[in-house]
């Protein structure tokens, strides 16, 4: 990853800083290079190899700064890997808070330094290591959460058993089953991550592998005991009235649920899931049950579909699964839509009520979207085939008669793609513009706010600012504010005149907003003077104040990101079941993808562009990995290539928007709100075309 231009100076600064730290370590044997790398417990006991000063990772054909960058890269690789291993050991010892802290702020700081240094080294190997180190941090923190949850739930399980609470112990045991599977899956992914790190850096990760393997084996063995003493294993056999299936030609399924010895599981309420459509049913006295399956989002080229039985949480039985052969035919949907209100202007909310049917029968669990101009909102029909989609009118929707378009956009599914429109009238709104101008020396800063006459902020619009004879264009933020600084402003060339005219103008052409203009002036000090320092002092801010502000900003960003991770790790509560036949339970991957997307939108609303971008990438990664059956150990470059090669009907423009923003956020450590917004919109588009509900 070669970088040139302005970024080079910043990278060189990082190299110099870390080289100085290295030199301190070399000159003073036994003294740590930075207090941030002191780890408590097992981590503190890890030592630096005696040959650290000779481990250069240096290309013999490179010299001088290149050699420094290679040396710094190797130093950072050892520090980062040491923290990964330390965290794994802390998890194995039950020190979960410490395990997460080891991969916290200090790890992030070192990783960002590594990103900068990677731009100075030859080749792309360290670029791939950066991606793996990021993913390993997230996965290992998830592993810490899952392991902690398992052990805490196991204690609750034992307490319930001790007090004779049979129902409670079964509920805990069923949750332990889920957590055990999660721990096993994460362990497999982490082992691949550790191997990738070792292959890319030459630094051993054997201690991390051993720690996570031992922890996983303990949980797996413990869960086998819980399973044996709490549940009876079952099997399910089914018969159908044929393989041909369509929404208007459902399959009738007759099932038999038995124990392993063949005896019937009688009079048991349970959930039967076919693909991702779920049905509540109860076995009769002979263990038999029936369901009727109408496919909605089942791929039209599917040849079989999985049926799973899910007993109630307090049931003494484990669930089971089997496959059913299918031959899927497509049918076309019909949409009835109504909008309210019939007239709307900028920022007004428009509700679109949708009813989806096939030959008069409502279609549940159908993903639909409503578009008005460039804005699109998405949802899915409920058990009644209905959904209400609420959106706001953006500035770029022209005045006059427009259409709201409702469609089902997923191709190759049991329900065909289809769309319809409804009219709406867009009305114009007047705008107001404010302006304030201050100066320091020969520089003038202009700021203000663009809003409607009702006071509603107008974001993402261009305001043209003229200071004397200098013209600048600036885009308003989400709260309608703008700010621009013009350097080297000269007072008007008129005797005894020192006022400089300032004008701010908004041109509403191509929008549903009216023009607005405002004027002011700024009285300049004599050239060469120090300024009065009272207007704003923005050019006189000390270096210490700037660094303090940047530091607080970084801390806030990291705190927000950690909050996002905690929120994501906590999971989502399952939806209440209120009907005999209802919308299917979503897969864990889809649920987590939607949570990531929600976090992305929340971060975007909070003007946290980096967190929004990373969450958007996490959302599509979850969903597309499942859709294309991809390994979760792929680097993001490998992941993108695999998606383009293996995912049909892929929105490449949306994928590119997410990918480019993610690279800027993770590798360049800078991302603007426009790119972050494009990433979130792209992720939403991709999730809308890759859901897997049946």
TABEL-V891018 format. One record per residue. SS is DSSP state (H for helix, E for strand, C for the rest). PHI is phi in whole degrees, -180 to 180 (* if undefined). PSI is psi in radians with two decimals (NA if undefined). Layout:
ss=SS phi=PHI psi=PSI
ss=SS phi=PHI psi=PSI
This chain:
ss=C phi=* psi=1.76
ss=C phi=-96 psi=2.34
ss=C phi=-122 psi=2.50
ss=C phi=-135 psi=3.04
ss=C phi=82 psi=-2.64
ss=C phi=-59 psi=-0.58
ss=H phi=-66 psi=-0.34
ss=H phi=-64 psi=-0.69
ss=H phi=-62 psi=-0.74
ss=H phi=-64 psi=-0.72
ss=H phi=-64 psi=-0.77
ss=H phi=-60 psi=-0.65
ss=H phi=-62 psi=-0.72
ss=H phi=-63 psi=-0.78
ss=H phi=-58 psi=-0.84
ss=H phi=-60 psi=-0.77
ss=H phi=-62 psi=-0.78
ss=H phi=-74 psi=-0.61
ss=H phi=-61 psi=-0.72
ss=H phi=-59 psi=-0.70
ss=H phi=-64 psi=-0.70
ss=H phi=-61 psi=-0.78
ss=H phi=-62 psi=-0.67
ss=H phi=-60 psi=-0.75
ss=H phi=-65 psi=-0.63
ss=H phi=-71 psi=-0.74
ss=H phi=-72 psi=-0.54
ss=C phi=-118 psi=1.48
ss=C phi=-58 psi=2.45
ss=C phi=86 psi=-0.11
ss=C phi=-99 psi=2.25
ss=C phi=-65 psi=2.60
ss=C phi=-81 psi=-0.25
ss=C phi=-165 psi=2.38
ss=H phi=-63 psi=-0.45
ss=H phi=-67 psi=-0.28
ss=H phi=-96 psi=0.11
ss=C phi=-80 psi=2.07
ss=C phi=-113 psi=2.50
ss=C phi=-81 psi=2.92
ss=H phi=63 psi=-2.40
ss=H phi=-61 psi=-0.55
ss=H phi=-67 psi=-0.69
ss=C phi=-65 psi=-0.41
ss=C phi=-82 psi=-0.20
ss=C phi=-72 psi=2.44
ss=C phi=-115 psi=2.73
ss=C phi=-82 psi=2.33
ss=C phi=-56 psi=2.53
ss=C phi=-65 psi=-0.38
ss=C phi=-96 psi=0.41
ss=H phi=-58 psi=-0.59
ss=H phi=-72 psi=-0.28
ss=H phi=-104 psi=-0.07
ss=C phi=-83 psi=1.56
ss=C phi=-93 psi=-0.53
ss=C phi=53 psi=0.71
ss=C phi=-104 psi=2.36
ss=C phi=-76 psi=2.10
ss=C phi=-58 psi=-0.44
ss=C phi=-82 psi=-0.14
ss=C phi=-101 psi=2.64
ss=C phi=-139 psi=3.02
ss=C phi=57 psi=-2.09
ss=H phi=-63 psi=-0.61
ss=H phi=-60 psi=-0.76
ss=H phi=-63 psi=-0.70
ss=H phi=-60 psi=-0.77
ss=H phi=-63 psi=-0.73
ss=H phi=-62 psi=-0.72
ss=H phi=-67 psi=-0.76
ss=H phi=-64 psi=-0.71
ss=H phi=-57 psi=-0.80
ss=H phi=-64 psi=-0.68
ss=H phi=-63 psi=-0.79
ss=H phi=-66 psi=-0.65
ss=H phi=-59 psi=-0.74
ss=H phi=-66 psi=-0.72
ss=H phi=-64 psi=-0.79
ss=H phi=-66 psi=-0.78
ss=H phi=-64 psi=-0.65
ss=H phi=-59 psi=-0.67
ss=H phi=-72 psi=-0.65
ss=H phi=-60 psi=-0.81
ss=H phi=-66 psi=-0.74
ss=H phi=-60 psi=-0.71
ss=H phi=-63 psi=-0.74
ss=H phi=-62 psi=-0.70
ss=H phi=-66 psi=-0.73
ss=H phi=-60 psi=-0.70
ss=H phi=-62 psi=-0.78
ss=H phi=-62 psi=-0.43
ss=C phi=-98 psi=0.10
ss=C phi=79 psi=0.24
ss=C phi=-96 psi=1.32
ss=H phi=-73 psi=-0.71
ss=H phi=-62 psi=-0.76
ss=H phi=-66 psi=-0.65
ss=H phi=-61 psi=-0.71
ss=H phi=-73 psi=-0.64
ss=H phi=-66 psi=-0.62
ss=H phi=-61 psi=-0.53
ss=C phi=-102 psi=0.49
ss=C phi=-96 psi=-2.25
ss=H phi=-60 psi=-0.78
ss=H phi=-65 psi=-0.71
ss=H phi=-63 psi=-0.78
ss=H phi=-61 psi=-0.72
ss=H phi=-63 psi=-0.81
ss=H phi=-63 psi=-0.66
ss=H phi=-67 psi=-0.68
ss=H phi=-67 psi=-0.65
ss=H phi=-62 psi=-0.71
ss=H phi=-64 psi=-0.66
ss=H phi=-60 psi=-0.80
ss=H phi=-64 psi=-0.79
ss=H phi=-67 psi=-0.58
ss=H phi=-60 psi=-0.49
ss=C phi=-71 psi=-0.25
ss=C phi=-100 psi=-0.13
ss=C phi=-100 psi=2.74
ss=C phi=-77 psi=2.62
ss=C phi=82 psi=3.14
ss=C phi=-120 psi=0.11
ss=H phi=-61 psi=-0.76
ss=H phi=-71 psi=-0.42
ss=H phi=-62 psi=-0.75
ss=H phi=-68 psi=-0.62
ss=H phi=-64 psi=-0.69
ss=H phi=-56 psi=-0.85
ss=H phi=-61 psi=-0.77
ss=H phi=-65 psi=-0.71
ss=H phi=-64 psi=-0.65
ss=H phi=-64 psi=-0.87
ss=H phi=-66 psi=-0.64
ss=H phi=-64 psi=-0.74
ss=H phi=-57 psi=-0.84
ss=H phi=-66 psi=-0.77
ss=H phi=-66 psi=-0.68
ss=H phi=-70 psi=-0.58
ss=H phi=-69 psi=-0.66
ss=H phi=-63 psi=-0.69
ss=H phi=-63 psi=-0.72
ss=H phi=-61 psi=-0.76
ss=H phi=-63 psi=-0.80
ss=H phi=-66 psi=-0.72
ss=H phi=-66 psi=-0.77
ss=H phi=-62 psi=-0.77
ss=H phi=-62 psi=-0.71
ss=H phi=-61 psi=-0.86
ss=H phi=-68 psi=-0.63
ss=H phi=-69 psi=-0.71
ss=H phi=-67 psi=-0.60
ss=H phi=-63 psi=-0.70
ss=H phi=-62 psi=-0.73
ss=H phi=-65 psi=-0.64
ss=H phi=-62 psi=-0.80
ss=H phi=-65 psi=-0.69
ss=H phi=-64 psi=-0.72
ss=H phi=-64 psi=-0.72
ss=H phi=-62 psi=-0.74
ss=H phi=-64 psi=-0.57
ss=C phi=-94 psi=0.13
ss=C phi=77 psi=0.36
ss=C phi=-86 psi=1.56
ss=H phi=-67 psi=-0.81
ss=H phi=-61 psi=-0.76
ss=H phi=-64 psi=-0.73
ss=H phi=-65 psi=-0.62
ss=H phi=-69 psi=-0.71
ss=H phi=-61 psi=-0.79
ss=H phi=-65 psi=-0.70
ss=H phi=-64 psi=-0.64
ss=H phi=-69 psi=-0.63
ss=H phi=-68 psi=-0.65
ss=H phi=-62 psi=-0.62
ss=H phi=-61 psi=-0.79
ss=H phi=-65 psi=-0.78
ss=H phi=-66 psi=-0.64
ss=H phi=-62 psi=-0.75
ss=H phi=-63 psi=-0.67
ss=H phi=-66 psi=-0.75
ss=H phi=-60 psi=-0.76
ss=H phi=-63 psi=-0.77
ss=H phi=-63 psi=-0.78
ss=H phi=-66 psi=-0.64
ss=H phi=-60 psi=-0.76
ss=H phi=-63 psi=-0.73
ss=H phi=-66 psi=-0.72
ss=H phi=-65 psi=-0.67
ss=H phi=-61 psi=-0.67
ss=H phi=-67 psi=-0.69
ss=H phi=-61 psi=-0.81
ss=H phi=-59 psi=-0.74
ss=H phi=-63 psi=-0.73
ss=H phi=-63 psi=-0.71
ss=H phi=-63 psi=-0.81
ss=H phi=-63 psi=-0.76
ss=H phi=-64 psi=-0.59
ss=H phi=-85 psi=-0.39
ss=H phi=-120 psi=-0.37
ss=C phi=81 psi=0.03
ss=C phi=-91 psi=2.27
ss=C phi=-68 psi=2.44
ss=C phi=-121 psi=0.42
ss=H phi=-62 psi=-0.65
ss=H phi=-65 psi=-0.69
ss=H phi=-66 psi=-0.75
ss=H phi=-59 psi=-0.81
ss=H phi=-64 psi=-0.73
ss=H phi=-65 psi=-0.83
ss=H phi=-69 psi=-0.64
ss=H phi=-64 psi=-0.77
ss=H phi=-64 psi=-0.75
ss=H phi=-61 psi=-0.78
ss=H phi=-66 psi=-0.73
ss=H phi=-61 psi=-0.71
ss=H phi=-61 psi=-0.78
ss=H phi=-68 psi=-0.72
ss=H phi=-62 psi=-0.78
ss=H phi=-65 psi=-0.72
ss=H phi=-63 psi=-0.69
ss=H phi=-70 psi=-0.56
ss=H phi=-60 psi=-0.69
ss=H phi=-67 psi=-0.78
ss=H phi=-60 psi=-0.78
ss=H phi=-63 psi=-0.79
ss=H phi=-66 psi=-0.72
ss=H phi=-85 psi=-0.14
ss=H phi=-114 psi=-0.66
ss=C phi=-121 psi=2.73
ss=E phi=-106 psi=2.26
ss=C phi=-74 psi=2.58
ss=E phi=-128 psi=2.96
ss=E phi=-137 psi=2.72
ss=E phi=-130 psi=2.32
ss=E phi=-121 psi=2.45
ss=E phi=-133 psi=2.72
ss=E phi=-131 psi=2.59
ss=E phi=-128 psi=2.94
ss=C phi=-90 psi=0.36
ss=C phi=135 psi=3.08
ss=C phi=-100 psi=-0.37
ss=E phi=-65 psi=2.30
ss=E phi=-150 psi=2.48
ss=E phi=-155 psi=2.94
ss=C phi=-60 psi=-0.65
ss=C phi=-93 psi=0.13
ss=E phi=-142 psi=1.26
ss=C phi=-72 psi=2.83
ss=E phi=-92 psi=2.31
ss=E phi=-91 psi=2.12
ss=E phi=-112 psi=2.23
ss=E phi=-114 psi=2.14
ss=E phi=-120 psi=2.77
ss=E phi=-132 psi=2.14
ss=E phi=-110 psi=2.15
ss=E phi=-133 psi=2.89
ss=E phi=-79 psi=3.01
ss=C phi=-63 psi=-0.45
ss=C phi=-86 psi=0.04
ss=C phi=95 psi=-0.15
ss=C phi=-75 psi=2.57
ss=E phi=-72 psi=2.52
ss=C phi=-95 psi=1.64
ss=C phi=-94 psi=2.58
ss=C phi=54 psi=0.78
ss=C phi=-112 psi=2.15
ss=E phi=-78 psi=2.41
ss=E phi=-160 psi=3.05
ss=E phi=-111 psi=2.30
ss=E phi=-110 psi=2.13
ss=E phi=-111 psi=2.11
ss=E phi=-113 psi=2.05
ss=C phi=54 psi=-2.00
ss=C phi=-121 psi=0.39
ss=E phi=-96 psi=2.31
ss=E phi=-116 psi=2.51
ss=E phi=-136 psi=2.35
ss=E phi=-90 psi=2.37
ss=E phi=-152 psi=3.03
ss=E phi=-139 psi=2.33
ss=C phi=-71 psi=2.62
ss=C phi=-87 psi=-2.95
ss=C phi=-65 psi=-0.31
ss=C phi=-102 psi=0.13
ss=C phi=83 psi=0.22
ss=E phi=-96 psi=2.68
ss=E phi=-151 psi=2.82
ss=E phi=-136 psi=2.53
ss=E phi=-142 psi=2.74
ss=E phi=-118 psi=2.08
ss=E phi=-103 psi=2.11
ss=C phi=-113 psi=1.94
ss=C phi=-73 psi=2.50
ss=C phi=-118 psi=-1.08
ss=C phi=-108 psi=0.28
ss=C phi=-65 psi=2.26
ss=E phi=-56 psi=2.40
ss=C phi=-68 psi=-0.37
ss=C phi=-94 psi=0.15
ss=C phi=-66 psi=2.45
ss=C phi=-108 psi=-0.28
ss=E phi=-151 psi=2.82
ss=E phi=-139 psi=2.52
ss=E phi=-88 psi=2.33
ss=E phi=-109 psi=2.24
ss=E phi=-123 psi=2.47
ss=E phi=-104 psi=2.31
ss=E phi=-126 psi=1.74
ss=E phi=-64 psi=2.84
ss=C phi=-63 psi=2.76
ss=C phi=-62 psi=-0.49
ss=C phi=-96 psi=0.11
ss=C phi=-71 psi=2.60
ss=C phi=-82 psi=0.06
ss=E phi=-111 psi=2.57
ss=C phi=-86 psi=2.71
ss=C phi=-81 psi=3.05
ss=E phi=-152 psi=3.06
ss=E phi=-148 psi=2.82
ss=E phi=-156 psi=2.92
ss=E phi=-107 psi=2.60
ss=E phi=-124 psi=2.31
ss=E phi=-75 psi=2.42
ss=C phi=-139 psi=2.68
ss=E phi=-133 psi=1.77
ss=E phi=-89 psi=2.36
ss=C phi=-116 psi=2.51
ss=C phi=-88 psi=2.63
ss=E phi=-134 psi=2.70
ss=C phi=-94 psi=2.41
ss=C phi=-89 psi=2.81
ss=E phi=-120 psi=2.55
ss=E phi=-124 psi=2.31
ss=E phi=-108 psi=2.19
ss=E phi=-132 psi=2.64
ss=E phi=-145 psi=2.43
ss=E phi=-114 psi=2.65
ss=E phi=-149 psi=2.23
ss=C phi=-78 psi=3.06
ss=C phi=-83 psi=-0.33
ss=E phi=-126 psi=2.42
ss=E phi=-154 psi=2.66
ss=C phi=-123 psi=-3.02
ss=C phi=-50 psi=2.29
ss=C phi=73 psi=-0.06
ss=C phi=-71 psi=2.58
ss=E phi=-90 psi=2.29
ss=E phi=-116 psi=2.20
ss=E phi=-101 psi=2.28
ss=E phi=-116 psi=2.00
ss=E phi=-94 psi=2.24
ss=E phi=-123 psi=2.39
ss=E phi=-125 psi=2.13
ss=E phi=-105 psi=2.31
ss=E phi=-140 psi=2.81
ss=E phi=-132 psi=2.00
ss=C phi=52 psi=0.71
ss=C phi=85 psi=-0.15
ss=E phi=-96 psi=2.26
ss=E phi=-66 psi=2.57
ss=C phi=-109 psi=1.93
ss=C phi=-84 psi=2.82
ss=C phi=58 psi=0.58
ss=C phi=-99 psi=2.11
ss=E phi=-73 psi=2.22
ss=E phi=-133 psi=2.84
ss=E phi=-142 psi=2.62
ss=E phi=-121 psi=2.26
ss=E phi=-121 psi=2.34
ss=E phi=-133 psi=1.88
ss=C phi=63 psi=-2.37
ss=C phi=-82 psi=-0.09
ss=E phi=-93 psi=2.30
ss=E phi=-132 psi=2.31
ss=E phi=-118 psi=2.60
ss=E phi=-128 psi=2.71
ss=E phi=-167 psi=-2.99
ss=E phi=-141 psi=2.51
ss=C phi=-67 psi=2.61
ss=C phi=-88 psi=-2.90
ss=C phi=-62 psi=-0.40
ss=C phi=-91 psi=0.07
ss=C phi=76 psi=0.21
ss=E phi=-115 psi=2.63
ss=E phi=-156 psi=2.55
ss=E phi=-114 psi=2.18
ss=E phi=-111 psi=2.17
ss=E phi=-110 psi=2.27
ss=E phi=-138 psi=2.84
ss=E phi=-107 psi=2.56
ss=C phi=-75 psi=2.16
ss=C phi=-88 psi=2.90
ss=C phi=-66 psi=-0.46
ss=C phi=-85 psi=-0.01
ss=C phi=-80 psi=2.06
ss=C phi=-64 psi=2.70
ss=C phi=-65 psi=2.74
ss=E phi=103 psi=-2.85
ss=E phi=-77 psi=2.18
ss=E phi=-132 psi=2.99
ss=E phi=-118 psi=2.44
ss=E phi=-97 psi=2.19
ss=E phi=-105 psi=2.22
ss=E phi=-112 psi=2.33
ss=E phi=-152 psi=2.75
ss=E phi=-105 psi=2.00
ss=C phi=-103 psi=0.04
ss=C phi=-85 psi=2.18
ss=C phi=-92 psi=2.73
ss=C phi=71 psi=0.52
ss=E phi=-119 psi=2.98
ss=C phi=-62 psi=-0.57
ss=E phi=-98 psi=2.12
ss=C phi=-66 psi=2.87
ss=C phi=-67 psi=2.57
ss=E phi=-165 psi=2.78
ss=E phi=-155 psi=2.86
ss=E phi=-155 psi=2.95
ss=E phi=-131 psi=2.79
ss=E phi=-138 psi=2.48
ss=E phi=-79 psi=2.67
ss=E phi=-151 psi=2.56
ss=E phi=-103 psi=2.19
ss=E phi=-98 psi=2.18
ss=C phi=-102 psi=2.65
ss=C phi=-84 psi=2.76
ss=E phi=-134 psi=2.49
ss=C phi=-77 psi=2.73
ss=E phi=-123 psi=2.80
ss=E phi=-128 psi=2.60
ss=E phi=-133 psi=2.34
ss=C phi=-113 psi=2.76
ss=C phi=-149 psi=2.46
ss=E phi=-136 psi=2.35
ss=E phi=-125 psi=2.29
ss=E phi=-133 psi=2.86
ss=E phi=-143 psi=2.82
ss=E phi=-143 psi=2.01
ss=C phi=63 psi=-2.21
ss=C phi=-97 psi=0.16
ss=E phi=-105 psi=2.45
ss=E phi=-122 psi=2.25
ss=E phi=-106 psi=2.28
ss=E phi=-120 psi=2.28
ss=E phi=-142 psi=2.86
ss=E phi=179 psi=-2.84
ss=E phi=-147 psi=2.43
ss=E phi=-106 psi=2.26
ss=E phi=-149 psi=2.90
ss=E phi=-77 psi=2.96
ss=C phi=-64 psi=-0.29
ss=C phi=-88 psi=-0.05
ss=C phi=92 psi=0.14
ss=C phi=-81 psi=2.22
ss=E phi=-61 psi=2.49
ss=C phi=-116 psi=1.88
ss=C phi=-101 psi=2.92
ss=C phi=59 psi=0.57
ss=C phi=-122 psi=2.67
ss=E phi=-90 psi=2.25
ss=E phi=-112 psi=2.28
ss=E phi=-98 psi=2.14
ss=E phi=-112 psi=2.27
ss=E phi=-118 psi=2.13
ss=E phi=-118 psi=1.91
ss=C phi=61 psi=-2.08
ss=C phi=-102 psi=0.16
ss=E phi=-101 psi=2.30
ss=E phi=-114 psi=2.32
ss=E phi=-132 psi=2.57
ss=E phi=-115 psi=2.44
ss=E phi=-143 psi=2.55
ss=E phi=-97 psi=2.42
ss=C phi=-74 psi=2.58
ss=C phi=-81 psi=-3.12
ss=C phi=-60 psi=-0.54
ss=C phi=-92 psi=0.26
ss=C phi=82 psi=0.03
ss=E phi=-88 psi=2.67
ss=E phi=-140 psi=2.74
ss=E phi=-156 psi=2.40
ss=E phi=-149 psi=2.53
ss=E phi=-116 psi=2.28
ss=E phi=-114 psi=2.13
ss=C phi=-91 psi=2.85
ss=C phi=54 psi=0.83
ss=C phi=-85 psi=2.31
ss=C phi=-106 psi=2.43
ss=C phi=-62 psi=2.79
ss=C phi=-60 psi=2.49
ss=C phi=-84 psi=1.10
ss=C phi=-132 psi=2.42
ss=C phi=-58 psi=2.30
ss=C phi=63 psi=0.36
ss=C phi=-114 psi=2.23
ss=C phi=-129 psi=0.19
ss=E phi=-92 psi=2.34
ss=E phi=-108 psi=2.18
ss=E phi=-71 psi=2.48
ss=E phi=-129 psi=2.25
ss=E phi=-129 psi=2.40
ss=E phi=-121 psi=2.34
ss=E phi=-139 psi=2.40
ss=E phi=-117 psi=2.21
ss=C phi=-104 psi=1.97
ss=C phi=-84 psi=0.16
ss=C phi=-58 psi=2.37
ss=C phi=80 psi=0.09
ss=C phi=-125 psi=-3.13
ss=C phi=-100 psi=0.41
ss=E phi=-117 psi=2.58
ss=C phi=-81 psi=2.79
ss=C phi=-70 psi=2.76
ss=E phi=-153 psi=2.67
ss=E phi=-150 psi=2.53
ss=E phi=-148 psi=2.57
ss=E phi=-128 psi=2.65
ss=E phi=-156 psi=-2.99
ss=E phi=-149 psi=2.80
ss=E phi=-128 psi=2.28
ss=E phi=-89 psi=2.06
ss=C phi=-85 psi=2.61
ss=C phi=-83 psi=2.91
ss=C phi=-62 psi=2.50
ss=C phi=-61 psi=2.45
ss=C phi=87 psi=-0.19
ss=C phi=-75 psi=2.91
ss=C phi=-85 psi=-0.14
ss=C phi=85 psi=2.79
ss=C phi=-84 psi=-0.28
ss=C phi=73 psi=0.03
ss=C phi=-99 psi=-0.37
ss=C phi=-70 psi=-0.93
ss=C phi=-154 psi=-0.63
ss=C phi=71 psi=0.37
ss=C phi=-70 psi=-0.42
ss=C phi=-87 psi=-0.18
ss=C phi=-99 psi=0.14
ss=C phi=-63 psi=2.32
ss=C phi=-72 psi=2.74
ss=H phi=-59 psi=-0.67
ss=H phi=-63 psi=-0.72
ss=H phi=-64 psi=-0.71
ss=H phi=-62 psi=-0.83
ss=H phi=-63 psi=-0.65
ss=H phi=-64 psi=-0.74
ss=H phi=-63 psi=-0.78
ss=H phi=-62 psi=-0.75
ss=H phi=-61 psi=-0.76
ss=H phi=-62 psi=-0.69
ss=H phi=-62 psi=-0.76
ss=H phi=-64 psi=-0.74
ss=H phi=-61 psi=-0.72
ss=H phi=-63 psi=-0.73
ss=H phi=-63 psi=-0.80
ss=H phi=-65 psi=-0.67
ss=H phi=-63 psi=-0.74
ss=H phi=-63 psi=-0.70
ss=H phi=-66 psi=-0.75
ss=H phi=-64 psi=-0.64
ss=H phi=-60 psi=-0.75
ss=H phi=-60 psi=-0.75
ss=H phi=-64 psi=-0.74
ss=H phi=-63 psi=-0.71
ss=H phi=-62 psi=-0.76
ss=H phi=-67 psi=-0.70
ss=H phi=-67 psi=-0.45
ss=C phi=-71 psi=-0.33
ss=C phi=79 psi=3.14
ss=C phi=-122 psi=2.55
ss=C phi=-74 psi=2.46
ss=C phi=-67 psi=2.59
ss=C phi=-70 psi=2.55
ss=C phi=-68 psi=2.53
ss=C phi=-101 psi=2.17
ss=C phi=-126 psi=-0.08
ss=C phi=-132 psi=2.80
ss=C phi=-65 psi=-0.70
ss=E phi=-124 psi=2.20
ss=E phi=-145 psi=3.09
ss=C phi=-61 psi=2.46
ss=C phi=-68 psi=2.63
ss=C phi=-67 psi=2.36
ss=C phi=-80 psi=2.66
ss=C phi=-68 psi=2.78
ss=H phi=-60 psi=-0.68
ss=H phi=-64 psi=-0.76
ss=H phi=-66 psi=-0.74
ss=H phi=-60 psi=-0.80
ss=H phi=-67 psi=-0.64
ss=H phi=-62 psi=-0.76
ss=H phi=-66 psi=-0.62
ss=H phi=-64 psi=-0.78
ss=H phi=-59 psi=-0.75
ss=H phi=-64 psi=-0.69
ss=H phi=-63 psi=-0.72
ss=H phi=-65 psi=-0.66
ss=H phi=-61 psi=-0.80
ss=H phi=-65 psi=-0.69
ss=H phi=-64 psi=-0.77
ss=H phi=-64 psi=-0.67
ss=H phi=-64 psi=-0.71
ss=H phi=-64 psi=-0.52
ss=C phi=-89 psi=0.19
ss=C phi=62 psi=0.48
ss=C phi=-100 psi=1.46
ss=H phi=-64 psi=-0.70
ss=H phi=-67 psi=-0.84
ss=H phi=-62 psi=-0.67
ss=H phi=-63 psi=-0.75
ss=H phi=-66 psi=-0.79
ss=H phi=-66 psi=-0.69
ss=H phi=-66 psi=-0.65
ss=H phi=-62 psi=-0.75
ss=H phi=-64 psi=-0.74
ss=H phi=-61 psi=-0.65
ss=H phi=-63 psi=-0.84
ss=H phi=-73 psi=-0.54
ss=H phi=-64 psi=-0.81
ss=H phi=-53 psi=-0.89
ss=H phi=-73 psi=-0.77
ss=H phi=-74 psi=-0.51
ss=H phi=-61 psi=-0.74
ss=H phi=-68 psi=-0.76
ss=H phi=-64 psi=-0.71
ss=H phi=-99 psi=0.07
ss=C phi=54 psi=0.90
ss=C phi=-95 psi=2.69
ss=C phi=-69 psi=2.50
ss=C phi=-86 psi=0.12
ss=C phi=-99 psi=0.02
ss=C phi=-66 psi=2.52
ss=C phi=-67 psi=2.92
ss=H phi=-69 psi=-0.52
ss=H phi=-67 psi=-0.78
ss=H phi=-64 psi=-0.68
ss=H phi=-62 psi=-0.80
ss=H phi=-64 psi=-0.75
ss=H phi=-63 psi=-0.73
ss=H phi=-65 psi=-0.68
ss=H phi=-63 psi=-0.80
ss=H phi=-64 psi=-0.54
ss=H phi=-85 psi=-0.48
ss=H phi=-117 psi=-0.25
ss=C phi=-102 psi=2.05
ss=C phi=-79 psi=2.72
ss=C phi=55 psi=0.69
ss=C phi=-87 psi=2.34
ss=C phi=-80 psi=1.63
ss=H phi=-66 psi=-0.58
ss=H phi=-64 psi=-0.74
ss=H phi=-66 psi=-0.75
ss=H phi=-62 psi=-0.73
ss=H phi=-63 psi=-0.72
ss=H phi=-60 psi=-0.77
ss=H phi=-67 psi=-0.79
ss=H phi=-63 psi=-0.81
ss=H phi=-65 psi=-0.71
ss=H phi=-66 psi=-0.70
ss=H phi=-63 psi=-0.73
ss=H phi=-63 psi=-0.73
ss=H phi=-66 psi=-0.69
ss=H phi=-70 psi=-0.66
ss=H phi=-92 psi=-0.65
ss=C phi=-97 psi=-0.64
ss=C phi=-94 psi=-0.19
ss=C phi=57 psi=0.54
ss=C phi=-151 psi=2.42
ss=C phi=-155 psi=2.36
ss=C phi=-95 psi=2.92
ss=H phi=-65 psi=-0.56
ss=H phi=-66 psi=-0.80
ss=H phi=-67 psi=-0.68
ss=H phi=-64 psi=-0.74
ss=H phi=-62 psi=-0.72
ss=H phi=-63 psi=-0.63
ss=H phi=-66 psi=-0.75
ss=H phi=-66 psi=-0.75
ss=H phi=-63 psi=-0.72
ss=H phi=-63 psi=-0.73
ss=H phi=-63 psi=-0.72
ss=H phi=-62 psi=-0.73
ss=H phi=-63 psi=-0.76
ss=H phi=-67 psi=-0.70
ss=H phi=-68 psi=-0.59
ss=H phi=-66 psi=-0.41
ss=C phi=-106 psi=0.13
ss=C phi=-136 psi=0.31
ss=C phi=-65 psi=2.71
ss=C phi=-124 psi=0.39
ss=C phi=-71 psi=2.51
ss=C phi=-77 psi=NA
